[in-house]
Amino acid sequence: MSGEPLSRSDFTYFMQIQTRWADMDSYGHVNNMAFYGFIDSCLTGFLVTECSHDKDHAAAIGLVVESGCQYFKPVTFPSIINCGLRVAHLGTSSVRYEVGLFADNDLTPSAQGFFVHVFVDRVTMRPTALPSNIRGGLSSILLRDC
């Protein structure tokens, strides 16, 4: 991610998440750590609903090996977070997700972040190829110019 805020049109998959009062911090806005939860919920939700990933029993699981988030403007309760998801890199065993977090009807994100998953064998914890159902689902939101 370039450091500049992206727009809603840069993302093809969206999930809505309702902020909770418990997400607020003593400064009167949603705490930075809540944004990581929104990102994780969005990409895990995509894997489960769009890729038919059985997170509890699948032979291959994704482990986060790198993450980051940039914050552009505060979010307060109550807000609906529209999480836009795209895939910036799809490797043999790894994937880089990018997520824009848009409060309510904003066209620019309040925050944007990324997660890198390496898929590993659940038993050996060694890297393994992305399962075909996950590769297929992620291909549908892969940036074509990366």
Backbone as CSV, one residue per row, in Angstrom:
resi,resn,N_x,N_y,N_z,CA_x,CA_y,CA_z,C_x,C_y,C_z
1,MET,0.852,-1.168,0.000,0.000,0.000,0.000,0.897,1.229,0.000
2,SER,0.499,2.202,-0.737,1.369,3.344,-1.004,1.494,4.332,0.142
3,GLY,0.623,4.287,1.109,0.626,5.292,2.157,-0.458,6.322,1.946
4,GLU,-0.915,6.467,0.716,-2.031,7.361,0.417,-3.328,6.589,0.608
5,PRO,-4.364,7.267,1.107,-5.641,6.570,1.258,-6.179,6.103,-0.097
6,LEU,-6.684,4.890,-0.126,-7.319,4.350,-1.315,-8.785,4.775,-1.301
7,SER,-9.542,4.357,-2.286,-10.973,4.658,-2.316,-11.761,3.355,-2.335
8,ARG,-13.067,3.469,-2.120,-13.916,2.269,-2.136,-13.784,1.509,-3.443
9,SER,-13.609,2.222,-4.533,-13.546,1.560,-5.843,-12.284,0.714,-6.018
10,ASP,-11.322,0.840,-5.111,-10.107,0.024,-5.174,-10.321,-1.383,-4.617
11,PHE,-11.505,-1.648,-4.080,-11.803,-2.932,-3.454,-13.009,-3.577,-4.116
12,THR,-13.016,-4.900,-4.169,-14.105,-5.605,-4.844,-14.989,-6.408,-3.893
13,TYR,-14.515,-6.716,-2.710,-15.300,-7.473,-1.735,-15.485,-6.609,-0.498
14,PHE,-16.691,-6.587,0.045,-16.983,-5.791,1.239,-17.720,-6.609,2.286
15,MET,-17.413,-6.317,3.532,-18.109,-6.874,4.683,-18.381,-5.721,5.638
16,GLN,-19.566,-5.700,6.218,-19.898,-4.659,7.193,-19.710,-5.180,8.614
17,ILE,-19.166,-4.314,9.466,-18.985,-4.627,10.879,-19.486,-3.439,11.693
18,GLN,-20.329,-3.719,12.656,-20.855,-2.690,13.556,-19.835,-2.439,14.669
19,THR,-19.461,-1.171,14.866,-18.595,-0.881,16.012,-19.380,-1.122,17.294
20,ARG,-18.658,-1.374,18.361,-19.250,-1.608,19.673,-18.766,-0.524,20.631
21,TRP,-19.527,-0.258,21.650,-19.110,0.700,22.669,-17.763,0.277,23.243
22,ALA,-17.551,-1.023,23.385,-16.301,-1.544,23.951,-15.095,-1.279,23.053
23,ASP,-15.309,-0.921,21.782,-14.201,-0.607,20.864,-13.594,0.763,21.144
24,MET,-14.319,1.604,21.886,-13.876,2.971,22.153,-12.756,2.997,23.186
25,ASP,-11.883,3.989,23.066,-10.836,4.164,24.068,-11.064,5.449,24.857
26,SER,-10.164,5.756,25.741,-10.343,6.918,26.623,-10.250,8.242,25.875
27,TYR,-9.810,8.224,24.619,-9.721,9.448,23.825,-11.000,9.720,23.035
28,GLY,-11.997,8.824,23.154,-13.279,9.058,22.513,-13.391,8.560,21.095
29,HIS,-12.497,7.656,20.669,-12.614,7.073,19.335,-12.285,5.588,19.397
30,VAL,-12.600,4.889,18.302,-12.324,3.456,18.235,-10.818,3.250,18.357
31,ASN,-10.430,2.368,19.268,-9.020,2.098,19.540,-8.344,1.442,18.341
32,ASN,-7.072,1.751,18.161,-6.322,1.213,17.023,-6.350,-0.312,16.969
33,MET,-6.348,-0.969,18.105,-6.347,-2.437,18.093,-7.658,-3.010,17.570
34,ALA,-8.755,-2.271,17.707,-10.034,-2.743,17.165,-9.952,-2.851,15.646
35,PHE,-9.181,-1.964,15.012,-9.049,-2.010,13.561,-8.406,-3.321,13.104
36,TYR,-7.436,-3.818,13.871,-6.841,-5.110,13.528,-7.885,-6.217,13.610
37,GLY,-8.781,-6.130,14.570,-9.868,-7.098,14.669,-10.804,-7.018,13.474
38,PHE,-11.094,-5.800,13.004,-11.938,-5.636,11.824,-11.263,-6.266,10.603
39,ILE,-9.973,-6.016,10.444,-9.232,-6.575,9.309,-9.261,-8.098,9.364
40,ASP,-8.949,-8.662,10.522,-8.919,-10.112,10.675,-10.295,-10.715,10.428
41,SER,-11.346,-10.085,10.943,-12.706,-10.589,10.733,-13.083,-10.561,9.257
42,CYS,-12.682,-9.518,8.557,-13.000,-9.391,7.140,-12.333,-10.490,6.323
43,LEU,-11.030,-10.678,6.495,-10.370,-11.668,5.652,-10.727,-13.087,6.062
44,THR,-10.922,-13.351,7.351,-11.353,-14.686,7.770,-12.777,-14.951,7.298
45,GLY,-13.633,-13.935,7.369,-14.990,-14.074,6.854,-14.997,-14.415,5.378
46,PHE,-14.128,-13.774,4.602,-14.027,-14.073,3.180,-13.598,-15.522,2.966
47,LEU,-12.568,-15.955,3.690,-12.088,-17.334,3.523,-13.176,-18.354,3.844
48,VAL,-13.943,-18.101,4.905,-14.981,-19.045,5.323,-16.182,-19.012,4.377
49,THR,-16.686,-17.805,4.057,-17.914,-17.719,3.265,-17.695,-17.822,1.763
50,GLU,-16.617,-17.260,1.259,-16.401,-17.226,-0.190,-15.471,-18.330,-0.695
51,CYS,-14.661,-18.900,0.190,-13.710,-19.941,-0.221,-14.038,-21.301,0.405
52,SER,-15.114,-21.359,1.183,-15.511,-22.603,1.867,-14.384,-23.188,2.708
53,HIS,-13.632,-22.302,3.374,-12.524,-22.745,4.229,-13.083,-23.220,5.564
54,ASP,-12.796,-24.461,5.920,-13.209,-25.019,7.211,-12.097,-24.728,8.208
55,LYS,-12.173,-23.555,8.833,-11.087,-23.084,9.692,-10.770,-24.025,10.843
56,ASP,-11.732,-24.830,11.258,-11.522,-25.716,12.403,-10.953,-27.083,12.048
57,HIS,-11.095,-27.488,10.766,-10.674,-28.842,10.396,-9.803,-28.922,9.150
58,ALA,-9.620,-27.839,8.435,-8.845,-27.878,7.189,-7.416,-28.332,7.453
59,ALA,-6.860,-29.052,6.498,-5.479,-29.531,6.624,-4.488,-28.379,6.576
60,ALA,-4.838,-27.313,5.838,-3.960,-26.144,5.721,-4.604,-24.956,6.422
61,ILE,-3.806,-24.232,7.191,-4.281,-23.045,7.894,-3.360,-21.873,7.593
62,GLY,-3.915,-20.667,7.648,-3.120,-19.460,7.393,-2.605,-18.867,8.687
63,LEU,-1.313,-18.633,8.758,-0.693,-17.975,9.907,-0.262,-16.574,9.495
64,VAL,-0.571,-15.586,10.303,-0.160,-14.205,10.018,1.338,-14.092,10.294
65,VAL,2.093,-13.662,9.283,3.541,-13.480,9.442,3.941,-12.010,9.374
66,GLU,3.017,-11.163,8.919,3.299,-9.727,8.854,1.965,-8.994,8.783
67,SER,1.909,-7.813,9.398,0.701,-6.992,9.317,1.076,-5.532,9.525
68,GLY,0.177,-4.672,9.126,0.376,-3.243,9.327,-0.925,-2.506,9.111
69,CYS,-0.999,-1.297,9.654,-2.208,-0.493,9.508,-1.839,0.986,9.571
70,GLN,-2.443,1.770,8.695,-2.297,3.221,8.704,-3.646,3.819,9.080
71,TYR,-3.612,4.861,9.895,-4.831,5.496,10.371,-4.913,6.902,9.794
72,PHE,-6.069,7.226,9.210,-6.230,8.514,8.560,-7.184,9.453,9.298
73,LYS,-8.221,8.890,9.915,-9.170,9.722,10.656,-9.884,8.858,11.688
74,PRO,-10.284,9.458,12.800,-10.901,8.678,13.864,-12.310,8.201,13.507
75,VAL,-12.687,7.124,14.157,-14.029,6.562,14.041,-14.616,6.535,15.446
76,THR,-15.901,6.840,15.560,-16.564,6.812,16.866,-17.729,5.833,16.836
77,PHE,-18.203,5.498,18.005,-19.380,4.657,18.153,-20.610,5.550,18.158
78,PRO,-21.693,5.190,17.501,-21.887,4.002,16.682,-21.541,4.295,15.226
79,SER,-20.842,3.400,14.603,-20.523,3.492,13.173,-20.575,2.096,12.579
80,ILE,-20.870,2.051,11.302,-20.752,0.810,10.541,-19.431,0.897,9.790
81,ILE,-18.585,-0.093,9.962,-17.322,-0.150,9.225,-17.541,-1.011,7.990
82,ASN,-17.319,-0.439,6.830,-17.356,-1.182,5.575,-15.934,-1.583,5.245
83,CYS,-15.650,-2.858,5.401,-14.294,-3.385,5.191,-14.168,-3.835,3.749
84,GLY,-13.331,-3.145,2.983,-13.060,-3.534,1.607,-11.822,-4.409,1.564
85,LEU,-11.900,-5.527,0.860,-10.807,-6.494,0.808,-10.348,-6.711,-0.619
86,ARG,-9.031,-6.808,-0.776,-8.451,-7.196,-2.057,-7.197,-7.993,-1.780
87,VAL,-6.710,-8.714,-2.793,-5.482,-9.495,-2.678,-4.425,-8.828,-3.548
88,ALA,-3.306,-8.454,-2.928,-2.223,-7.780,-3.647,-1.185,-8.770,-4.169
89,HIS,-1.061,-9.917,-3.505,-0.087,-10.932,-3.942,-0.631,-12.300,-3.586
90,LEU,-0.535,-13.215,-4.543,-0.967,-14.589,-4.341,0.185,-15.494,-4.762
91,GLY,0.873,-16.054,-3.769,2.013,-16.913,-4.040,1.640,-18.378,-3.954
92,THR,2.655,-19.227,-3.861,2.425,-20.669,-3.755,1.805,-21.022,-2.407
93,SER,2.361,-20.451,-1.343,1.850,-20.745,-0.001,1.475,-19.480,0.767
94,SER,1.625,-18.316,0.152,1.372,-17.066,0.875,0.416,-16.163,0.109
95,VAL,-0.188,-15.260,0.872,-1.106,-14.278,0.288,-0.980,-12.987,1.077
96,ARG,-1.005,-11.874,0.361,-1.021,-10.554,0.999,-2.382,-9.939,0.730
97,TYR,-3.121,-9.711,1.817,-4.431,-9.073,1.759,-4.264,-7.589,2.069
98,GLU,-5.061,-6.756,1.417,-5.131,-5.340,1.750,-6.580,-5.001,2.048
99,VAL,-6.780,-4.209,3.097,-8.127,-3.910,3.570,-8.267,-2.408,3.790
100,GLY,-9.329,-1.839,3.242,-9.701,-0.461,3.518,-10.870,-0.465,4.485
101,LEU,-10.793,0.357,5.518,-11.837,0.421,6.542,-12.558,1.760,6.432
102,PHE,-13.769,1.710,5.904,-14.549,2.897,5.593,-15.670,3.052,6.614
103,ALA,-15.695,4.165,7.319,-16.751,4.415,8.303,-18.015,4.881,7.583
104,ASP,-19.100,4.223,7.905,-20.409,4.590,7.378,-20.364,4.727,5.861
105,ASN,-20.687,5.893,5.319,-20.743,6.070,3.866,-19.536,6.800,3.295
106,ASP,-18.451,6.907,4.073,-17.254,7.601,3.588,-16.698,6.930,2.330
107,LEU,-16.166,7.743,1.438,-15.550,7.221,0.217,-14.053,6.987,0.375
108,THR,-13.459,7.607,1.391,-12.044,7.371,1.691,-11.961,6.652,3.036
109,PRO,-10.950,5.825,3.220,-10.887,5.014,4.432,-10.464,5.807,5.668
110,SER,-10.984,5.366,6.791,-10.505,5.873,8.074,-9.165,5.240,8.395
111,ALA,-8.975,4.029,7.892,-7.719,3.295,8.059,-7.607,2.298,6.922
112,GLN,-6.387,1.875,6.653,-6.168,0.787,5.702,-4.987,-0.024,6.182
113,GLY,-5.072,-1.309,5.953,-4.023,-2.178,6.468,-3.788,-3.369,5.580
114,PHE,-2.892,-4.221,6.048,-2.576,-5.439,5.306,-2.248,-6.558,6.282
115,PHE,-2.465,-7.768,5.834,-2.049,-8.990,6.536,-1.364,-9.857,5.501
116,VAL,-0.326,-10.571,5.900,0.279,-11.606,5.068,0.080,-12.925,5.788
117,HIS,-0.568,-13.859,5.096,-0.736,-15.217,5.593,0.240,-16.133,4.876
118,VAL,0.856,-17.030,5.606,1.543,-18.180,5.020,0.715,-19.388,5.420
119,PHE,0.306,-20.157,4.438,-0.466,-21.355,4.724,0.482,-22.491,5.066
120,VAL,0.143,-23.162,6.163,0.964,-24.259,6.671,0.088,-25.487,6.892
121,ASP,0.734,-26.640,6.894,0.066,-27.877,7.263,-0.285,-27.794,8.741
122,ARG,-1.530,-28.068,9.078,-2.001,-27.939,10.462,-1.192,-28.804,11.430
123,VAL,-0.722,-29.962,10.992,-0.004,-30.891,11.875,1.477,-30.556,11.962
124,THR,2.132,-30.412,10.803,3.590,-30.212,10.798,3.996,-28.758,10.971
125,MET,3.034,-27.836,10.696,3.291,-26.394,10.744,4.346,-25.956,9.729
126,ARG,4.509,-26.723,8.678,5.422,-26.393,7.586,4.615,-25.777,6.440
127,PRO,5.196,-24.824,5.705,4.475,-24.217,4.584,3.962,-25.271,3.604
128,THR,2.772,-24.997,3.087,2.135,-25.882,2.126,1.434,-25.037,1.074
129,ALA,1.191,-25.641,-0.070,0.510,-24.916,-1.148,-0.893,-24.515,-0.722
130,LEU,-1.330,-23.360,-1.207,-2.695,-22.908,-0.948,-3.673,-23.957,-1.477
131,PRO,-4.654,-24.345,-0.681,-5.671,-25.265,-1.180,-6.406,-24.647,-2.372
132,SER,-6.879,-25.489,-3.290,-7.497,-24.994,-4.524,-8.732,-24.137,-4.255
133,ASN,-9.522,-24.469,-3.236,-10.710,-23.657,-2.942,-10.312,-22.250,-2.494
134,ILE,-9.237,-22.139,-1.738,-8.776,-20.823,-1.281,-8.152,-20.057,-2.442
135,ARG,-7.309,-20.728,-3.224,-6.692,-20.060,-4.378,-7.766,-19.541,-5.329
136,GLY,-8.783,-20.337,-5.578,-9.851,-19.922,-6.484,-10.592,-18.702,-5.963
137,GLY,-10.951,-18.710,-4.696,-11.661,-17.580,-4.111,-10.829,-16.325,-4.092
138,LEU,-9.556,-16.465,-3.704,-8.678,-15.293,-3.646,-8.369,-14.727,-5.017
139,SER,-8.330,-15.586,-6.030,-8.085,-15.129,-7.401,-9.166,-14.160,-7.853
140,SER,-10.384,-14.314,-7.303,-11.485,-13.441,-7.716,-11.316,-12.017,-7.231
141,ILE,-10.476,-11.770,-6.238,-10.251,-10.398,-5.736,-8.780,-9.987,-5.854
142,LEU,-8.030,-10.707,-6.682,-6.612,-10.417,-6.908,-6.466,-9.178,-7.788
143,LEU,-5.599,-8.253,-7.358,-5.282,-7.098,-8.188,-4.618,-7.580,-9.456
144,ARG,-5.102,-7.175,-10.575,-4.565,-7.653,-11.857,-3.330,-6.892,-12.307
145,ASP,-3.069,-5.723,-11.691,-1.917,-4.925,-12.112,-0.756,-5.024,-11.131
146,CYS,-0.741,-6.065,-10.292,0.358,-6.174,-9.330,1.381,-7.195,-9.790
